Amino acid sequence: MLDPHYLQHIAEGAEEIASSLHEYMIQRIVERIMVRIGRGEEYLFTSADRWQIEIMQDSGTLLEDIIPEIAKYTKREQKEIKAAMEEAGIKAVEQDDKIYAAAGLSPVPLLESPQLIRLMQRNYDATLGEWDNYTRTTADAAQRLFINSCDTAYHKVTSGAVSYTQAVREAVDEVASGGVYVNYTDEETGRVHKDTIETATARAVRTGIGQATGDIVLKRMEEMGWDTILVSAHLGARTGDGGQNPGNHLWWQGQFYSRTGQDKRFPPFYASTGYGTGEGLCGWNCRHSFGSGDGENNPYKNIQIADNEKIEKLEQRQRALERRIRKTKRIVAGMQTAVEACQDPQAKAELQMQLDKKSFLLQRQNRAYNDFCKENELRPLADRLSIARWGREQAAKARGAARRYQNAKGELNH
């Protein structure tokens, strides 16, 4: 059985790799936008036919930059996912094997069992297949985002709808704030989801590891002839619609179950927890795990419903504040790139003003996040606030820009 805290953080390595790829794409798009529209207003006043030809050429260059990077990141992701899955698989059966040994049974170590290795490989292949799908759609989305941003700026300026400098600022803001998204379809519901590649990757890896370890644990129980299952529990478990169904993780967590349904002392495992479905145990982004139980010793029995509901709401708010900070950091990073690459003095000055304003906003958001955590006795999670390619240099520039905005604002108020 895996600890919920362990499962919460198991995908961080894969998420960081995906985030690095996403940030690389954003920076390349902003740089190409500056090459195309950041040289001055006169460069935009060209024939529509010529504009389209040049835009398609530039988008092709952008794609040529991105494809080799995807290959590099894919190699890193393959190693990361495989290592995380193997580690989780070994940890998942450690406690179970102690229970089996106490009962006089002799389970084969995970990496010496061909059957268990095949189960792990199957889930690894499925998870990596999702990554491949995400990167393909992300590359296409990056190209479309570049073309659409440049085309929008071109039409706004040539039609007189906005000034040249405003069009440049809006194009950069659209790319930096929106980012590159992937669309993927839920096979169970048919619904189309839209996420950044790092969010989609973290969900896929966490879910893939949960399913892999679940399959391994069940196969091991089958080999040992073991029927009693104990499901883990944690505060902040999702409640779904609040009913007694697999979507309400609070309802089924922290209890004993019968794997076969034959032991009437305990509820049937599959029907109660929804194991094997997206909304149930070890489904989408689930942090629960399970293992063999003795039917008596349950370390999770004292988790209170009232505490869970309170923590669930606080954690949802904390995640929302973290997402807001990461988004603002992406905007600031994109603006920094734009300011450095812009060749038109007036547009550069306006971009700098926008950068200063967003940097000041980031400062306020960080302060609000720390205050919220302190007021509610939550641990601030620095790793949840970080984005790739945001180091000391970027942070120092952002602090300087925030001070510049604050000073300018103070002067205007006097």
C-alpha positions in Angstrom: 0.0 0.0 0.0 1.2 3.5 -0.9 1.0 6.5 1.5 -1.4 9.2 0.1 1.4 11.8 0.6 3.7 9.7 -1.5 1.2 9.4 -4.2 0.5 13.2 -4.1 4.2 13.8 -5.0 5.0 10.8 -7.1 4.4 12.7 -10.4 6.5 15.8 -9.6 9.5 14.7 -11.6 7.4 14.0 -14.7 5.5 17.2 -14.2 8.7 19.2 -14.0 10.0 17.7 -17.3 6.7 18.6 -19.0 6.7 22.1 -17.5 10.2 22.7 -18.9 9.0 21.7 -22.3 5.9 24.0 -22.0 8.1 26.9 -20.9 10.5 26.3 -23.8 7.6 26.4 -26.2 6.2 29.7 -24.8 9.6 31.3 -24.9 10.1 30.2 -28.5 6.6 31.5 -29.6 7.2 34.9 -27.9 10.6 35.2 -29.6 9.1 34.3 -33.0 6.3 36.8 -32.4 8.9 39.5 -31.7 10.7 38.6 -34.9 7.5 38.9 -36.9 5.7 41.9 -35.3 8.2 43.4 -32.8 10.4 45.2 -35.4 8.1 48.2 -35.9 4.7 49.2 -37.3 5.9 49.5 -40.9 6.7 45.8 -41.0 3.0 45.0 -40.5 1.8 47.1 -43.4 2.4 44.5 -46.2 0.0 42.7 -48.5 -2.2 40.0 -46.9 -0.9 37.4 -49.4 2.7 38.2 -48.5 1.9 38.3 -44.8 0.4 34.8 -44.9 3.4 33.4 -46.8 5.8 34.8 -44.2 3.7 33.7 -41.3 3.6 30.1 -42.6 7.4 30.2 -43.1 7.9 31.4 -39.6 5.5 28.8 -38.1 7.5 26.1 -40.0 10.7 27.4 -38.4 9.0 27.4 -35.0 8.0 23.8 -35.5 11.5 22.8 -36.6 12.7 24.3 -33.3 10.1 22.4 -31.2 10.2 18.9 -32.6 13.9 18.1 -31.7 13.2 19.5 -28.1 10.2 17.2 -27.8 12.5 14.2 -28.7 15.0 15.3 -25.9 12.3 15.7 -23.3 10.6 12.4 -24.3 13.8 10.5 -23.5 14.0 12.2 -20.1 10.3 11.5 -19.5 10.7 7.8 -20.4 13.4 7.4 -17.7 11.4 9.3 -15.1 8.2 7.5 -15.6 9.8 4.1 -15.6 11.9 4.8 -12.4 8.8 6.2 -10.6 6.7 3.3 -11.5 9.3 0.7 -10.5 9.8 2.5 -7.1 6.1 2.7 -6.5 5.6 -1.0 -7.4 8.2 -2.1 -5.0 6.9 0.1 -2.2 3.3 -1.0 -2.8 4.0 -4.7 -2.1 6.5 -4.2 0.8 3.9 -3.9 3.6 1.8 -6.6 2.0 4.7 -9.0 1.8 5.2 -8.6 5.6 1.6 -9.6 6.2 2.0 -12.6 3.9 5.3 -13.6 5.6 3.6 -13.4 9.0 0.9 -15.8 7.7 3.6 -18.3 6.6 3.4 -17.4 2.9 6.4 -16.7 0.6 5.7 -14.1 -2.1 8.2 -13.7 -5.0 9.9 -10.3 -5.1 8.3 -8.0 -7.6 11.3 -7.7 -10.0 11.6 -11.5 -10.1 8.0 -12.1 -11.1 7.4 -12.2 -14.9 3.7 -11.7 -14.4 4.0 -8.7 -12.2 6.7 -7.1 -14.4 4.3 -7.5 -17.4 1.5 -5.7 -15.5 3.9 -2.9 -14.7 5.1 -2.7 -18.3 1.6 -2.6 -19.6 0.7 0.5 -17.5 4.1 2.1 -18.3 3.4 1.7 -22.0 -0.1 3.2 -21.6 1.2 6.2 -19.6 4.0 6.8 -22.1 1.5 6.6 -24.9 -0.5 9.4 -23.3 2.7 11.5 -23.1 3.3 10.9 -26.9 -0.3 12.0 -27.6 0.1 15.1 -25.5 3.4 16.2 -27.2 2.0 15.7 -30.7 -1.1 17.8 -30.0 1.0 20.4 -28.0 3.4 20.9 -31.0 0.4 21.5 -33.3 -1.2 23.8 -30.7 2.0 25.9 -30.4 2.1 26.4 -34.1 -1.6 27.4 -34.2 -1.1 29.8 -31.2 1.8 31.6 -33.0 -0.2 31.9 -36.3 -3.4 33.1 -34.5 -1.6 35.6 -32.3 0.3 37.2 -35.2 -2.7 37.2 -37.5 -4.8 38.9 -34.8 -2.2 41.6 -34.3 -1.9 42.1 -38.1 -5.6 42.5 -38.6 -6.1 44.8 -35.6 -3.4 47.2 -36.7 -4.1 47.2 -40.4 -7.8 47.8 -39.7 -7.1 50.6 -37.3 -8.8 48.8 -34.4 -5.9 49.3 -32.0 -2.5 50.9 -32.0 0.6 49.0 -33.0 2.1 49.0 -29.5 -1.2 47.7 -28.0 -1.4 44.9 -30.6 2.1 43.8 -29.7 1.3 43.9 -26.0 -1.9 41.9 -26.4 -0.2 39.3 -28.6 2.5 38.6 -26.0 0.0 38.6 -23.2 -2.2 36.1 -25.0 0.6 33.7 -25.4 2.2 34.1 -22.0 -1.0 34.1 -20.0 -2.8 31.4 -22.0 0.1 29.1 -22.7 -0.1 26.0 -24.9 -2.9 23.6 -24.2 -3.6 20.0 -25.1 -7.1 18.6 -25.8 -7.8 15.0 -25.0 -10.9 12.9 -24.8 -12.1 10.9 -21.8 -12.7 7.4 -23.1 -15.4 6.7 -20.5 -17.5 9.8 -20.8 -16.5 11.1 -24.3 -15.9 14.6 -22.8 -13.0 16.7 -24.2 -10.7 18.1 -21.5 -8.3 21.0 -22.0 -5.1 21.2 -19.9 -1.5 22.4 -20.0 0.9 19.5 -20.9 2.3 19.5 -17.3 -1.1 19.2 -15.7 -2.1 16.4 -18.2 1.2 14.6 -17.6 1.0 14.8 -13.8 -2.5 13.4 -14.0 -1.5 10.6 -16.4 1.5 9.6 -14.4 -0.2 9.6 -11.0 -3.2 7.7 -12.4 -0.9 5.2 -14.3 1.2 4.5 -11.2 -2.0 4.1 -9.1 -3.4 1.6 -11.7 -0.1 -0.2 -12.0 0.4 -0.7 -8.3 -3.3 -1.6 -7.9 -3.0 -4.3 -10.6 0.2 -5.7 -9.0 -1.3 -5.8 -5.5 -4.4 -7.6 -6.7 -2.4 -10.1 -8.7 -0.2 -10.8 -5.6 -3.3 -11.3 -3.5 -4.6 -13.7 -6.1 -1.3 -15.7 -6.0 -1.4 -15.7 -2.2 -5.1 -16.6 -2.0 -5.7 -13.5 0.1 -9.2 -12.0 0.2 -9.2 -9.1 2.7 -8.3 -5.6 1.3 -7.6 -2.4 3.3 -8.0 0.9 1.4 -6.0 3.9 2.6 -7.5 7.2 3.7 -6.5 10.8 3.9 -8.0 14.2 4.9 -9.2 16.2 1.9 -10.6 13.2 0.0 -12.9 14.2 -2.8 -16.6 13.9 -2.1 -18.1 13.9 -5.6 -21.9 14.4 -5.4 -21.9 13.3 -1.7 -23.7 10.1 -2.4 -22.8 6.5 -1.6 -21.0 5.8 -4.9 -17.5 5.3 -6.2 -17.2 9.1 -7.1 -17.4 9.9 -3.3 -13.9 8.8 -2.1 -14.7 9.9 1.4 -17.5 7.2 1.5 -15.3 4.2 0.7 -11.9 5.2 2.0 -10.2 3.7 5.1 -12.2 0.5 5.2 -11.8 -3.3 4.8 -13.3 -5.0 1.7 -13.6 -8.5 0.3 -11.7 -8.9 -3.0 -13.9 -11.8 -4.2 -17.1 -10.6 -2.5 -17.4 -14.0 -0.7 -16.5 -12.7 2.8 -19.7 -11.2 4.0 -18.1 -9.4 6.9 -16.9 -6.8 4.4 -18.4 -5.0 1.4 -17.4 -6.2 -2.1 -14.3 -4.4 -3.3 -15.0 -3.6 -6.9 -18.6 -2.6 -6.6 -18.0 -0.3 -3.5 -14.8 1.5 -4.6 -15.3 1.6 -8.4 -11.7 0.2 -8.9 -11.0 0.1 -12.6 -13.1 3.2 -13.4 -12.0 6.7 -13.9 -14.0 8.2 -11.0 -13.2 5.4 -8.5 -10.2 4.1 -6.5 -6.9 4.5 -8.4 -8.8 6.4 -11.1 -8.2 10.0 -12.3 -5.6 11.7 -10.1 -6.6 9.5 -7.1 -4.2 9.5 -4.1 -5.7 6.4 -2.5 -4.1 3.0 -2.5 -4.9 -0.4 -1.1 -3.2 -3.6 0.1 -3.8 -6.8 2.0 -5.5 -6.4 5.4 -6.1 -8.6 8.4 -9.7 -7.4 9.0 -8.8 -6.0 12.4 -6.0 -3.5 12.5 -7.1 -0.3 10.7 -4.9 2.8 11.1 -7.4 5.0 9.2 -10.5 4.5 11.2 -10.3 7.7 13.2 -10.4 10.2 10.2 -13.4 12.5 10.9 -15.9 13.5 8.2 -16.1 17.1 9.4 -12.3 17.4 9.4 -12.2 16.0 5.8 -14.7 18.5 4.5 -12.8 21.4 6.0 -9.5 20.2 4.7 -10.9 19.5 1.2 -12.2 23.1 0.9 -9.0 24.6 2.2 -6.8 22.5 -0.1 -9.0 23.4 -3.1 -8.4 27.1 -2.3 -4.7 26.5 -1.7 -4.4 24.8 -5.1 -6.3 27.7 -6.8 -3.9 30.2 -5.3 -0.9 28.1 -6.4 -2.3 27.9 -10.0 -2.8 31.7 -10.0 0.8 32.3 -9.0 2.2 29.9 -11.6 0.1 31.5 -14.3 1.4 35.0 -13.4 5.0 33.7 -13.3 4.5 32.4 -16.9 3.2 35.8 -17.9 6.2 37.6 -16.3 8.7 35.2 -17.9 7.1 35.7 -21.3 7.1 39.5 -20.9 10.8 39.4 -19.9 11.5 37.5 -23.1 9.4 39.9 -25.1 11.1 43.0 -23.7 14.6 41.6 -24.4 13.6 40.6 -28.0 11.5 43.7 -29.0 13.3 46.0 -31.4 10.7 48.8 -31.6 11.5 51.4 -28.8 7.9 52.4 -28.2 6.5 48.9 -28.1 9.5 47.9 -25.9 8.6 50.7 -23.4 4.9 49.6 -23.2 5.9 45.9 -22.8 8.2 47.0 -19.9 5.4 48.9 -18.2 3.2 45.8 -18.5 6.0 43.6 -17.2 6.4 45.9 -14.2 2.7 45.8 -13.5 2.5 42.0 -13.7 5.6 41.6 -11.5 3.9 43.8 -8.8 0.8 41.6 -9.1 3.0 38.5 -8.6 4.4 40.0 -5.5 0.9 40.6 -4.1 -0.2 37.1 -5.0 2.8 35.5 -3.2 2.0 37.6 -0.1 -1.7 36.6 -0.2 -0.8 32.9 -0.5 1.6 33.0 2.5 -1.0 34.8 4.6 -3.7 32.2 3.6 -1.4 29.3 4.6 -0.5 31.0 7.9 -4.1 31.8 8.8 -5.3 28.2 8.1 -2.2 26.4 9.5 -1.3 25.0 6.1 2.2 24.3 4.9 3.3 26.6 2.0 4.4 24.3 -0.8 7.2 26.0 -2.7 7.4 23.2 -5.3 3.7 23.9 -6.2 4.6 27.6 -6.9 7.6 26.9 -9.2 7.6 26.9 -13.0 10.5 25.7 -15.2 13.2 28.1 -16.2 12.3 30.4 -13.2 15.5 30.8 -11.3 17.1 33.4 -9.1 17.8 35.7 -12.1 14.2 35.7 -13.2 13.0 36.2 -9.6 15.4 39.1 -9.1 14.3 40.8 -12.3 10.6 40.4 -11.2 11.3 41.9 -7.8 13.1 44.9 -9.5 10.2 45.4 -11.9 7.7 45.2 -9.0 9.6 47.9 -7.1 9.8 50.1 -10.3 6.0 49.8 -10.7 5.4 50.5 -7.0 7.7 53.6 -7.1 6.0 54.9 -10.3 2.6 54.4 -8.7 3.7 56.2 -5.6 4.9 59.2 -7.6 1.6 59.4 -9.5 -0.3 59.5 -6.2 1.6 62.5 -4.9 
